[in-house]
Amino acid sequence: QVQLAESGGGSVQAGGSLRLSCAASGRTFRSYDMGWFRQAPGNEREPVAAITWRRGRTYYADSVKGRFTISRDNAKKMVYLQMNSLKPEDTAVYYCAAADGSRYAPASREYEYDYWGQGTQVTVSS
């Protein structure tokens, strides 16, 4: 069992930056692939970024490539999402998720993930 807790959300103007953090507790963190998803009002939850635990391979949604960076610190059991050049369309609740097992490519589908955090709100104003 893994417990996940996101932090770092808030309100920012377009063009600004935020850094989301996800703290994991419970079983061995190193063996989990990690991902960030987001859900805007009226929309389905969508993948944003993901990272494998073994080699740190990353995945980014096209909408955030070049602006967002996912990283992890296995020793601290932390995952981060650095978000730069934020746009109003980035406004959503952001969720951290953990996927059990080892994959060659990062898990980018919601059904691949076993554990979820409660989410943190990110609001970008124009």
C-alpha positions as CSV (number, residue, x, y, z in Angstrom):
1,Q,0.0,0.0,0.0
2,V,1.2,3.5,-0.9
3,Q,-0.2,6.8,0.4
4,L,0.3,9.8,-1.8
5,A,0.0,13.5,-0.8
6,E,0.3,16.4,-3.2
7,S,1.3,19.9,-2.4
8,G,2.4,23.1,-4.1
9,G,-0.8,24.0,-5.9
10,G,-2.1,27.6,-6.0
11,S,-3.1,30.5,-8.1
12,V,-0.7,32.1,-10.6
13,Q,-0.8,34.4,-13.5
14,A,-0.3,33.2,-17.0
15,G,3.4,32.8,-17.8
16,G,4.2,32.0,-14.2
17,S,5.6,28.9,-12.6
18,L,4.6,26.4,-9.9
19,R,6.3,23.3,-8.5
20,L,4.0,20.5,-7.4
21,S,5.3,17.9,-4.9
22,C,4.1,14.4,-4.1
23,A,5.1,12.7,-0.9
24,A,4.8,8.9,-0.8
25,S,4.7,6.8,2.2
26,G,4.2,3.1,2.7
27,R,5.9,0.3,0.7
28,T,9.2,0.6,-1.2
29,F,8.8,3.7,-3.3
30,R,11.6,2.8,-5.7
31,S,9.6,0.1,-7.4
32,Y,6.7,2.3,-8.5
33,D,6.4,4.2,-11.7
34,M,4.9,7.6,-10.9
35,G,2.7,10.0,-12.8
36,W,0.8,13.3,-12.7
37,F,-2.7,13.6,-14.1
38,R,-5.1,16.6,-14.1
39,Q,-8.8,17.1,-14.3
40,A,-10.4,20.4,-15.3
41,P,-14.1,21.1,-14.6
42,G,-16.3,19.2,-17.0
43,N,-13.4,17.3,-18.4
44,E,-12.1,13.8,-18.0
45,R,-8.9,13.2,-16.1
46,E,-5.9,13.3,-18.4
47,P,-2.3,12.3,-18.1
48,V,0.3,15.1,-17.8
49,A,3.6,13.4,-17.2
50,A,5.1,10.1,-16.0
51,I,8.4,8.7,-14.9
52,T,9.7,5.1,-14.6
53,W,11.4,4.1,-11.4
54,R,14.2,2.0,-12.9
55,R,15.7,4.3,-15.5
56,G,13.8,7.5,-15.0
57,R,12.3,7.5,-18.5
58,T,9.7,10.2,-18.9
59,Y,6.5,10.8,-20.7
60,Y,4.8,14.2,-21.4
61,A,1.5,15.1,-22.9
62,D,1.9,17.1,-26.0
63,S,0.1,20.0,-24.3
64,V,2.9,20.4,-21.7
65,K,6.0,19.3,-23.6
66,G,8.8,21.9,-23.2
67,R,7.0,23.6,-20.2
68,F,6.6,20.9,-17.6
69,T,9.3,18.7,-16.1
70,I,8.7,15.6,-13.9
71,S,11.4,14.3,-11.6
72,R,11.7,12.0,-8.6
73,D,13.9,11.5,-5.6
74,N,13.7,7.9,-4.5
75,A,15.6,8.4,-1.3
76,K,13.2,11.1,-0.2
77,K,10.1,9.3,-1.7
78,M,9.2,12.4,-3.6
79,V,8.0,13.2,-7.1
80,Y,7.9,16.7,-8.5
81,L,6.3,18.5,-11.4
82,Q,7.9,21.7,-12.3
83,M,5.4,23.8,-14.3
84,N,6.7,26.8,-16.3
85,S,5.1,29.2,-18.7
86,L,1.7,28.3,-17.3
87,K,-1.4,28.9,-19.4
88,P,-5.1,29.4,-18.3
89,E,-5.8,26.0,-19.9
90,D,-3.5,24.4,-17.4
91,T,-6.1,25.2,-14.7
92,A,-7.1,21.9,-13.1
93,V,-6.9,19.7,-10.1
94,Y,-3.6,17.8,-10.3
95,Y,-3.2,14.3,-9.1
96,C,-0.2,12.3,-8.2
97,A,-0.4,8.5,-9.0
98,A,1.7,5.4,-8.4
99,A,1.8,2.3,-10.7
100,D,3.1,-0.9,-9.3
101,G,5.6,-2.9,-11.3
102,S,8.4,-2.2,-13.7
103,R,7.8,-0.9,-17.3
104,Y,10.1,-0.1,-20.1
105,A,8.0,2.9,-21.0
106,P,6.3,5.3,-18.5
107,A,2.7,4.5,-17.8
108,S,0.5,7.1,-19.4
109,R,-2.9,5.6,-19.0
110,E,-5.1,6.0,-16.0
111,Y,-5.9,2.3,-15.6
112,E,-2.2,1.5,-15.2
113,Y,-2.1,3.3,-11.9
114,D,-2.9,1.7,-8.6
115,Y,-2.7,4.5,-6.0
116,W,-3.9,8.1,-6.2
117,G,-3.5,11.2,-4.1
118,Q,-6.3,13.6,-3.2
119,G,-5.2,16.2,-5.7
120,T,-4.1,19.9,-5.5
121,Q,-5.8,22.8,-7.3
122,V,-3.8,24.8,-9.8
123,T,-5.5,28.0,-11.1
124,V,-3.9,30.1,-13.9
125,S,-5.4,33.5,-14.6
126,S,-4.9,35.4,-17.8
